[in-house]
Amino acid sequence: MRIIEDFEKTRATLDYDTDGMVVRVDSFAHQDRLGSTSKAPRWAIAFKYAAERKPTRLLDVEFQVGKTGKITPRAVMEPVLLAGTTVRHASLHNFGLIRKKDIRVGDTVLVEKAGEIIPYVVAPVPEDRPPDAKPVIPPDPCPVCGSPVEIETADGGVHNPGDGFDPMAETARRCVNPECPAQLREKLVWFVGRNQMDIDGLGEQTIDQILATAGTDDEIPLRGFADIFRLGEHRDALLALDRMGEKKLRNMLEGIERAKGRGLARVLAGLGIRHVGNATARALARVFPDLDALLAAPVQALMPRAFNTMSAADREKIAGSPDKLPEEYETGLGRDTAPIVHAYLHSHAAKKTFDALRAVGVDLTSREYTKPGATDTPDSPFAGKTVVLTGTLESFQRNELKEKLEALGAKVTGSVSKNTDL
Protein backbone atom coordinates (compact mmCIF):
# COMPACT_ATOMS: atom_id res chain seq x y z
CA MET A 1 0.00 0.00 0.00
CA ARG A 2 2.91 2.35 0.66
CA ILE A 3 4.15 1.90 -2.92
CA ILE A 4 0.65 2.56 -4.27
CA GLU A 5 0.35 5.71 -2.13
CA ASP A 6 3.81 6.94 -3.19
CA PHE A 7 3.07 6.39 -6.88
CA GLU A 8 -0.12 8.46 -6.61
CA LYS A 9 2.13 11.47 -5.95
CA THR A 10 4.64 10.48 -8.64
CA ARG A 11 2.16 9.88 -11.46
CA ALA A 12 1.25 13.58 -11.66
CA THR A 13 4.85 14.28 -12.76
CA LEU A 14 4.89 11.71 -15.60
CA ASP A 15 4.75 12.68 -19.30
CA TYR A 16 1.80 10.33 -19.88
CA ASP A 17 -1.54 9.73 -18.19
CA THR A 18 -2.08 6.86 -15.75
CA ASP A 19 -5.17 5.82 -13.83
CA GLY A 20 -3.84 3.02 -11.62
CA MET A 21 -1.29 0.31 -10.94
CA VAL A 22 -1.09 -3.43 -11.49
CA VAL A 23 0.30 -5.42 -8.57
CA ARG A 24 1.45 -8.95 -9.38
CA VAL A 25 3.39 -11.84 -7.94
CA ASP A 26 6.96 -11.63 -9.23
CA SER A 27 7.55 -15.35 -9.59
CA PHE A 28 6.57 -17.62 -12.47
CA ALA A 29 6.49 -20.60 -10.13
CA HIS A 30 4.13 -18.89 -7.72
CA GLN A 31 2.01 -17.65 -10.62
CA ASP A 32 1.60 -21.24 -11.82
CA ARG A 33 0.59 -22.37 -8.33
CA LEU A 34 -1.96 -19.57 -7.93
CA GLY A 35 -3.49 -20.12 -11.38
CA SER A 36 -6.34 -18.12 -12.90
CA THR A 37 -10.11 -17.82 -12.81
CA SER A 38 -12.13 -17.81 -16.04
CA LYS A 39 -11.70 -14.03 -16.25
CA ALA A 40 -8.43 -13.04 -14.57
CA PRO A 41 -5.22 -14.35 -13.02
CA ARG A 42 -5.16 -14.88 -9.26
CA TRP A 43 -1.57 -13.63 -9.10
CA ALA A 44 -2.30 -10.05 -10.21
CA ILE A 45 -4.69 -7.29 -9.26
CA ALA A 46 -5.39 -3.85 -10.70
CA PHE A 47 -5.67 -0.84 -8.40
CA LYS A 48 -7.44 2.26 -9.73
CA TYR A 49 -6.92 5.65 -8.16
CA ALA A 50 -9.87 7.89 -7.40
CA ALA A 51 -10.62 10.20 -10.33
CA GLU A 52 -9.19 13.71 -10.10
CA ARG A 53 -11.92 16.07 -8.90
CA LYS A 54 -11.93 19.87 -9.18
CA PRO A 55 -14.39 22.72 -8.51
CA THR A 56 -15.63 25.05 -11.22
CA ARG A 57 -18.63 27.29 -11.83
CA LEU A 58 -21.76 26.20 -13.69
CA LEU A 59 -22.50 29.01 -16.14
CA ASP A 60 -25.50 27.57 -17.98
CA VAL A 61 -27.36 24.40 -18.93
CA GLU A 62 -27.95 23.68 -22.62
CA PHE A 63 -30.53 21.25 -23.99
CA GLN A 64 -29.45 18.82 -26.73
CA VAL A 65 -32.00 16.80 -28.71
CA GLY A 66 -30.72 13.40 -29.84
CA LYS A 67 -31.70 11.06 -32.65
CA THR A 68 -34.45 9.36 -30.61
CA GLY A 69 -35.83 12.70 -29.40
CA LYS A 70 -34.23 12.45 -25.95
CA ILE A 71 -33.47 15.89 -24.54
CA THR A 72 -30.19 15.77 -22.63
CA PRO A 73 -29.11 18.63 -20.33
CA ARG A 74 -25.46 19.66 -20.83
CA ALA A 75 -23.48 21.71 -18.33
CA VAL A 76 -21.62 24.77 -19.59
CA MET A 77 -18.83 25.53 -17.11
CA GLU A 78 -15.90 27.81 -16.56
CA PRO A 79 -12.91 26.02 -18.12
CA VAL A 80 -11.09 23.70 -15.73
CA LEU A 81 -7.97 21.58 -16.32
CA LEU A 82 -8.88 18.00 -15.50
CA ALA A 83 -6.86 14.81 -16.14
CA GLY A 84 -4.73 16.56 -18.74
CA THR A 85 -7.42 18.35 -20.77
CA THR A 86 -9.47 21.52 -20.46
CA VAL A 87 -13.11 20.75 -19.68
CA ARG A 88 -15.91 23.18 -20.52
CA HIS A 89 -18.91 20.88 -20.89
CA ALA A 90 -20.33 17.81 -19.19
CA SER A 91 -23.51 15.78 -19.56
CA LEU A 92 -25.99 16.12 -16.71
CA HIS A 93 -27.75 12.95 -17.96
CA ASN A 94 -31.38 13.70 -17.03
CA PHE A 95 -33.56 16.14 -15.15
CA GLY A 96 -34.41 13.70 -12.36
CA LEU A 97 -30.71 13.52 -11.49
CA ILE A 98 -30.40 17.33 -11.57
CA ARG A 99 -33.28 17.57 -9.08
CA LYS A 100 -31.84 14.88 -6.80
CA LYS A 101 -28.47 16.63 -6.68
CA ASP A 102 -30.11 20.09 -6.53
CA ILE A 103 -27.77 21.47 -9.20
CA ARG A 104 -28.41 25.13 -10.04
CA VAL A 105 -27.01 27.57 -12.61
CA GLY A 106 -24.43 29.71 -10.83
CA ASP A 107 -23.38 26.94 -8.45
CA THR A 108 -19.81 25.91 -7.80
CA VAL A 109 -19.80 22.25 -8.83
CA LEU A 110 -17.33 19.42 -8.41
CA VAL A 111 -16.29 17.86 -11.71
CA GLU A 112 -14.37 14.68 -12.45
CA LYS A 113 -13.76 12.45 -15.45
CA ALA A 114 -15.60 9.15 -15.14
CA GLY A 115 -13.08 6.48 -16.06
CA GLU A 116 -10.58 9.30 -16.68
CA ILE A 117 -12.43 10.03 -19.95
CA ILE A 118 -15.97 11.43 -19.66
CA PRO A 119 -16.52 14.74 -17.79
CA TYR A 120 -19.08 14.27 -15.03
CA VAL A 121 -20.69 16.73 -12.58
CA VAL A 122 -20.46 15.01 -9.20
CA ALA A 123 -22.36 17.49 -7.03
CA PRO A 124 -22.81 21.16 -6.22
CA VAL A 125 -20.97 22.81 -3.31
CA PRO A 126 -23.95 24.13 -1.26
CA GLU A 127 -21.87 26.39 1.00
CA ASP A 128 -20.58 28.26 -2.07
CA ARG A 129 -24.02 28.79 -3.63
CA PRO A 130 -24.61 32.44 -4.58
CA PRO A 131 -27.96 34.09 -3.71
CA ASP A 132 -28.87 34.43 -7.40
CA ALA A 133 -28.33 30.73 -8.31
CA LYS A 134 -31.19 29.58 -10.54
CA PRO A 135 -32.88 26.15 -10.64
CA VAL A 136 -32.67 24.29 -13.95
CA ILE A 137 -36.09 24.42 -15.62
CA PRO A 138 -36.67 21.39 -17.89
CA PRO A 139 -37.82 22.36 -21.39
CA ASP A 140 -41.49 22.14 -22.30
CA PRO A 141 -42.12 22.13 -25.25
CA CYS A 142 -39.13 20.88 -27.31
CA PRO A 143 -36.47 23.63 -27.32
CA VAL A 144 -35.80 23.11 -31.05
CA CYS A 145 -39.14 22.54 -32.81
CA GLY A 146 -41.70 23.53 -30.15
CA SER A 147 -43.46 20.16 -30.21
CA PRO A 148 -44.85 18.49 -27.06
CA VAL A 149 -42.56 16.41 -24.87
CA GLU A 150 -43.09 13.11 -23.06
CA ILE A 151 -41.50 12.21 -19.75
CA GLU A 152 -40.30 8.73 -18.83
CA THR A 153 -39.93 7.71 -15.18
CA ALA A 154 -37.99 4.99 -13.39
CA ASP A 155 -41.10 2.84 -12.97
CA GLY A 156 -41.47 2.59 -16.77
CA GLY A 157 -44.28 5.15 -16.92
CA VAL A 158 -44.71 7.73 -19.70
CA HIS A 159 -46.24 11.06 -18.73
CA ASN A 160 -47.13 14.50 -20.01
CA PRO A 161 -45.43 17.40 -18.21
CA GLY A 162 -48.63 18.33 -16.36
CA ASP A 163 -49.26 14.83 -15.01
CA GLY A 164 -48.80 14.01 -11.36
CA PHE A 165 -45.53 12.04 -11.33
CA ASP A 166 -42.53 12.07 -9.00
CA PRO A 167 -40.14 14.63 -10.56
CA MET A 168 -37.18 12.91 -8.90
CA ALA A 169 -38.03 9.72 -10.83
CA GLU A 170 -37.70 11.34 -14.28
CA THR A 171 -35.20 9.36 -16.37
CA ALA A 172 -35.79 10.83 -19.84
CA ARG A 173 -37.63 13.67 -21.57
CA ARG A 174 -38.35 13.29 -25.27
CA CYS A 175 -39.59 15.42 -28.17
CA VAL A 176 -42.45 13.46 -29.76
CA ASN A 177 -42.02 15.01 -33.22
CA PRO A 178 -40.12 12.54 -35.48
CA GLU A 179 -39.52 15.40 -37.94
CA CYS A 180 -37.83 17.65 -35.38
CA PRO A 181 -34.84 19.28 -37.16
CA ALA A 182 -32.46 18.39 -34.33
CA GLN A 183 -33.55 14.75 -34.42
CA LEU A 184 -33.21 14.70 -38.21
CA ARG A 185 -29.65 16.01 -38.03
CA GLU A 186 -28.59 13.47 -35.41
CA LYS A 187 -30.34 10.62 -37.25
CA LEU A 188 -28.59 11.44 -40.51
CA VAL A 189 -25.17 11.65 -38.84
CA TRP A 190 -25.79 8.29 -37.15
CA PHE A 191 -27.13 6.67 -40.34
CA VAL A 192 -24.03 7.42 -42.41
CA GLY A 193 -21.60 6.42 -39.64
CA ARG A 194 -18.96 3.71 -39.98
CA ASN A 195 -20.84 1.14 -37.90
CA GLN A 196 -24.11 1.72 -39.76
CA MET A 197 -24.21 2.50 -43.51
CA ASP A 198 -20.51 3.48 -43.60
CA ILE A 199 -20.66 6.23 -46.22
CA ASP A 200 -17.22 7.72 -46.84
CA GLY A 201 -17.11 11.46 -47.39
CA LEU A 202 -20.53 12.20 -45.95
CA GLY A 203 -19.77 13.25 -42.39
CA GLU A 204 -21.10 15.69 -39.84
CA GLN A 205 -19.73 18.84 -41.46
CA THR A 206 -21.05 17.97 -44.92
CA ILE A 207 -24.49 17.09 -43.52
CA ASP A 208 -24.57 20.39 -41.61
CA GLN A 209 -23.73 22.31 -44.79
CA ILE A 210 -26.42 20.51 -46.76
CA LEU A 211 -29.05 21.12 -44.08
CA ALA A 212 -28.06 24.79 -44.00
CA THR A 213 -29.17 25.14 -47.63
CA ALA A 214 -32.82 24.54 -46.63
CA GLY A 215 -35.04 27.41 -47.71
CA THR A 216 -32.44 28.94 -50.04
CA ASP A 217 -32.36 29.08 -53.84
CA ASP A 218 -29.60 26.43 -53.74
CA GLU A 219 -31.43 24.05 -51.42
CA ILE A 220 -30.23 20.44 -51.45
CA PRO A 221 -33.19 18.38 -50.21
CA LEU A 222 -32.22 16.24 -47.20
CA ARG A 223 -35.38 15.59 -45.19
CA GLY A 224 -34.93 11.88 -44.63
CA PHE A 225 -32.68 8.85 -45.12
CA ALA A 226 -33.80 8.20 -48.70
CA ASP A 227 -32.73 11.70 -49.75
CA ILE A 228 -29.12 10.68 -49.09
CA PHE A 229 -29.39 8.32 -52.05
CA ARG A 230 -30.67 11.15 -54.27
CA LEU A 231 -27.80 13.55 -53.57
CA GLY A 232 -26.26 12.69 -56.94
CA GLU A 233 -29.10 14.64 -58.56
CA HIS A 234 -27.65 17.87 -57.06
CA ARG A 235 -24.02 17.77 -58.20
CA ASP A 236 -23.68 21.49 -58.94
CA ALA A 237 -25.14 22.53 -55.59
CA LEU A 238 -22.93 20.02 -53.77
CA LEU A 239 -19.81 21.32 -55.54
CA ALA A 240 -20.66 24.79 -54.24
CA LEU A 241 -20.28 23.57 -50.64
CA ASP A 242 -17.19 24.55 -48.68
CA ARG A 243 -14.23 22.18 -49.29
CA MET A 244 -16.18 20.06 -51.76
CA GLY A 245 -14.19 19.30 -54.91
CA GLU A 246 -14.75 16.90 -57.78
CA LYS A 247 -12.69 14.11 -56.21
CA LYS A 248 -14.35 14.34 -52.80
CA LEU A 249 -17.79 14.46 -54.40
CA ARG A 250 -17.02 11.44 -56.57
CA ASN A 251 -15.83 9.45 -53.55
CA MET A 252 -18.91 10.46 -51.58
CA LEU A 253 -21.34 9.47 -54.33
CA GLU A 254 -19.55 6.15 -54.83
CA GLY A 255 -19.81 5.55 -51.10
CA ILE A 256 -23.53 6.28 -51.22
CA GLU A 257 -23.98 3.81 -54.06
CA ARG A 258 -22.09 1.09 -52.14
CA ALA A 259 -24.23 1.72 -49.08
CA LYS A 260 -27.34 0.58 -50.97
CA GLY A 261 -26.08 -2.98 -50.65
CA ARG A 262 -25.19 -3.04 -46.96
CA GLY A 263 -28.22 -5.18 -46.07
CA LEU A 264 -30.93 -5.33 -43.42
CA ALA A 265 -28.75 -5.30 -40.28
CA ARG A 266 -26.94 -2.10 -41.26
CA VAL A 267 -30.19 -0.39 -42.23
CA LEU A 268 -31.91 -1.32 -38.96
CA ALA A 269 -28.90 -0.13 -36.97
CA GLY A 270 -28.76 3.09 -38.98
CA LEU A 271 -32.39 4.09 -38.47
CA GLY A 272 -31.75 4.92 -34.81
CA ILE A 273 -34.72 2.88 -33.57
CA ARG A 274 -35.00 2.97 -29.79
CA HIS A 275 -33.55 -0.22 -28.25
CA VAL A 276 -32.09 -1.38 -31.58
CA GLY A 277 -28.33 -0.91 -31.55
CA ASN A 278 -25.83 -2.64 -33.80
CA ALA A 279 -25.85 -5.93 -31.89
CA THR A 280 -29.65 -6.16 -31.78
CA ALA A 281 -29.89 -5.24 -35.48
CA ARG A 282 -27.53 -8.10 -36.36
CA ALA A 283 -29.48 -10.48 -34.13
CA LEU A 284 -32.74 -9.56 -35.88
CA ALA A 285 -31.06 -10.03 -39.27
CA ARG A 286 -29.93 -13.51 -38.23
CA VAL A 287 -33.54 -14.44 -37.41
CA PHE A 288 -35.39 -12.76 -40.30
CA PRO A 289 -34.32 -13.14 -43.95
CA ASP A 290 -35.63 -9.73 -45.02
CA LEU A 291 -37.64 -6.72 -43.90
CA ASP A 292 -40.95 -8.24 -45.01
CA ALA A 293 -40.38 -11.27 -42.77
CA LEU A 294 -39.55 -8.97 -39.85
CA LEU A 295 -42.68 -6.90 -40.42
CA ALA A 296 -44.81 -10.05 -40.61
CA ALA A 297 -43.50 -11.33 -37.26
CA PRO A 298 -45.73 -11.05 -34.18
CA VAL A 299 -44.34 -9.23 -31.17
CA GLN A 300 -43.51 -12.47 -29.30
CA ALA A 301 -41.09 -13.44 -32.07
CA LEU A 302 -39.05 -10.32 -31.21
CA MET A 303 -38.61 -11.40 -27.56
CA PRO A 304 -38.27 -15.21 -27.53
CA ARG A 305 -36.20 -15.53 -24.36
CA ALA A 306 -38.56 -13.31 -22.36
CA PHE A 307 -41.59 -14.94 -23.99
CA ASN A 308 -40.39 -18.42 -23.03
CA THR A 309 -40.05 -17.42 -19.36
CA MET A 310 -43.64 -16.18 -19.18
CA SER A 311 -46.38 -18.34 -17.73
CA ALA A 312 -48.36 -20.55 -20.13
CA ALA A 313 -51.38 -18.32 -19.49
CA ASP A 314 -49.45 -15.19 -20.49
CA ARG A 315 -48.11 -16.89 -23.62
CA GLU A 316 -51.67 -17.89 -24.49
CA LYS A 317 -52.82 -14.30 -23.98
CA ILE A 318 -50.10 -12.82 -26.19
CA ALA A 319 -49.77 -15.47 -28.87
CA GLY A 320 -52.98 -17.45 -28.70
CA SER A 321 -50.94 -20.53 -27.79
CA PRO A 322 -49.04 -21.59 -24.64
CA ASP A 323 -46.24 -23.09 -26.74
CA LYS A 324 -42.72 -21.76 -26.34
CA LEU A 325 -40.58 -20.47 -29.21
CA PRO A 326 -37.48 -22.30 -30.51
CA GLU A 327 -34.31 -21.18 -28.72
CA GLU A 328 -32.65 -20.29 -32.04
CA TYR A 329 -34.88 -17.24 -32.33
CA GLU A 330 -32.92 -14.95 -29.99
CA THR A 331 -32.91 -11.21 -30.65
CA GLY A 332 -31.75 -9.64 -27.38
CA LEU A 333 -35.06 -7.80 -26.94
CA GLY A 334 -37.15 -8.28 -23.81
CA ARG A 335 -40.75 -7.91 -22.69
CA ASP A 336 -40.32 -4.16 -22.17
CA THR A 337 -38.32 -3.33 -25.30
CA ALA A 338 -39.84 -5.68 -27.90
CA PRO A 339 -43.29 -4.00 -27.89
CA ILE A 340 -41.63 -0.60 -28.41
CA VAL A 341 -39.63 -1.88 -31.38
CA HIS A 342 -42.65 -3.74 -32.79
CA ALA A 343 -44.79 -0.60 -32.51
CA TYR A 344 -42.19 1.47 -34.35
CA LEU A 345 -41.82 -1.08 -37.16
CA HIS A 346 -45.57 -0.87 -37.77
CA SER A 347 -45.89 2.90 -37.41
CA HIS A 348 -46.79 5.24 -40.25
CA ALA A 349 -43.36 6.89 -39.96
CA ALA A 350 -41.57 3.56 -40.35
CA LYS A 351 -43.69 2.54 -43.37
CA LYS A 352 -42.90 5.87 -44.99
CA THR A 353 -39.18 5.36 -44.34
CA PHE A 354 -39.08 1.76 -45.60
CA ASP A 355 -41.07 2.63 -48.75
CA ALA A 356 -38.75 5.53 -49.49
CA LEU A 357 -35.61 3.40 -49.02
CA ARG A 358 -37.00 0.71 -51.30
CA ALA A 359 -37.82 3.35 -53.92
CA VAL A 360 -34.17 4.45 -54.12
CA GLY A 361 -32.87 0.88 -54.38
CA VAL A 362 -31.67 0.15 -50.84
CA ASP A 363 -31.37 -3.62 -50.28
CA LEU A 364 -33.48 -4.72 -47.30
CA THR A 365 -32.54 -8.40 -47.33
CA SER A 366 -30.37 -9.96 -44.63
CA ARG A 367 -26.71 -10.88 -45.02
CA GLU A 368 -26.70 -12.66 -41.65
CA TYR A 369 -29.82 -14.84 -41.91
CA THR A 370 -29.39 -18.43 -40.75
CA LYS A 371 -32.20 -20.98 -40.89
CA PRO A 372 -33.17 -22.22 -37.41
CA GLY A 373 -31.29 -25.37 -36.47
CA ALA A 374 -28.80 -24.93 -39.28
CA THR A 375 -25.68 -22.95 -40.09
CA ASP A 376 -24.39 -21.60 -43.36
CA THR A 377 -20.85 -22.40 -42.23
CA PRO A 378 -20.85 -26.00 -40.93
CA ASP A 379 -17.21 -26.52 -41.96
CA SER A 380 -15.93 -23.21 -40.63
CA PRO A 381 -13.42 -23.55 -37.76
CA PHE A 382 -15.21 -20.58 -36.14
CA ALA A 383 -18.73 -22.04 -36.32
CA GLY A 384 -20.28 -22.01 -32.86
CA LYS A 385 -17.15 -20.53 -31.26
CA THR A 386 -17.13 -17.56 -28.87
CA VAL A 387 -14.37 -15.12 -29.85
CA VAL A 388 -13.03 -12.00 -28.11
CA LEU A 389 -11.15 -9.35 -30.11
CA THR A 390 -8.53 -7.31 -28.28
CA GLY A 391 -5.35 -5.35 -28.96
CA THR A 392 -4.29 -3.63 -32.18
CA LEU A 393 -5.35 -5.12 -35.53
CA GLU A 394 -3.09 -4.70 -38.54
CA SER A 395 -5.10 -6.00 -41.51
CA PHE A 396 -8.69 -5.17 -40.49
CA GLN A 397 -10.72 -2.56 -38.70
CA ARG A 398 -12.24 -4.09 -35.57
CA ASN A 399 -15.84 -3.91 -36.82
CA GLU A 400 -14.82 -5.34 -40.20
CA LEU A 401 -13.16 -8.36 -38.57
CA LYS A 402 -16.12 -8.79 -36.23
CA GLU A 403 -18.51 -9.00 -39.18
CA LYS A 404 -16.26 -11.49 -41.00
CA LEU A 405 -16.06 -13.74 -37.93
CA GLU A 406 -19.83 -13.59 -37.43
CA ALA A 407 -20.31 -14.49 -41.10
CA LEU A 408 -18.16 -17.57 -40.41
CA GLY A 409 -20.45 -18.61 -37.57
CA ALA A 410 -18.61 -17.12 -34.58
CA LYS A 411 -20.16 -15.24 -31.69
CA VAL A 412 -18.01 -12.17 -30.99
CA THR A 413 -18.19 -10.82 -27.44
CA GLY A 414 -16.56 -7.90 -25.67
CA SER A 415 -14.91 -9.67 -22.73
CA VAL A 416 -13.35 -12.97 -21.76
CA SER A 417 -15.52 -15.45 -19.85
CA LYS A 418 -15.62 -19.18 -19.15
CA ASN A 419 -17.45 -19.57 -22.50
CA THR A 420 -14.65 -17.94 -24.54
CA ASP A 421 -13.03 -20.25 -27.10
CA LEU A 422 -10.57 -17.86 -28.72
Sequence and secondary structure as in RCSB ss.txt:
>XXXX:A:sequence
MRIIEDFEKTRATLDYDTDGMVVRVDSFAHQDRLGSTSKAPRWAIAFKYAAERKPTRLLDVEFQVGKTGKITPRA
VMEPVLLAGTTVRHASLHNFGLIRKKDIRVGDTVLVEKAGEIIPYVVAPVPEDRPPDAKPVIPPDPCPVCGSPVE
IETADGGVHNPGDGFDPMAETARRCVNPECPAQLREKLVWFVGRNQMDIDGLGEQTIDQILATAGTDDEIPLRGF
ADIFRLGEHRDALLALDRMGEKKLRNMLEGIERAKGRGLARVLAGLGIRHVGNATARALARVFPDLDALLAAPVQ
ALMPRAFNTMSAADREKIAGSPDKLPEEYETGLGRDTAPIVHAYLHSHAAKKTFDALRAVGVDLTSREYTKPGAT
DTPDSPFAGKTVVLTGTLESFQRNELKEKLEALGAKVTGSVSKNTDL
>XXXX:A:secstr
 HHHHHHHHHGGGSSS   EEEEE S HHHHHHH B SSSBTTEEEEE    EEEEEEEEEEEEE TTSBEEEEE
EEEEEEETTEEEEEEE   HHHHHHHT EET EEEEEEETTTEEEEEEE GGG  TT EE    SS TTT   EE
EEETTS EE TTS   GGGEEEEEE  TT HHHHHHHHHHHTSTTTT  TT  HHHHHHHHHTTTSTT    SSH
HHHTTGGGGHHHHHTSTT  HHHHHHHHHHHHHHTTS HHHHHHHTT TT  HHHHHHHHHH SBHHHHHHS GG
GG HHHHHHS HHHHHHHHSS     TT   S  TTHHHHHHHHHTSHHHHHHHHHHHHTT   B SS   TT  
S TT TTTT EEE  S  SSS HHHHHHHHHHTT EEESS  TT   
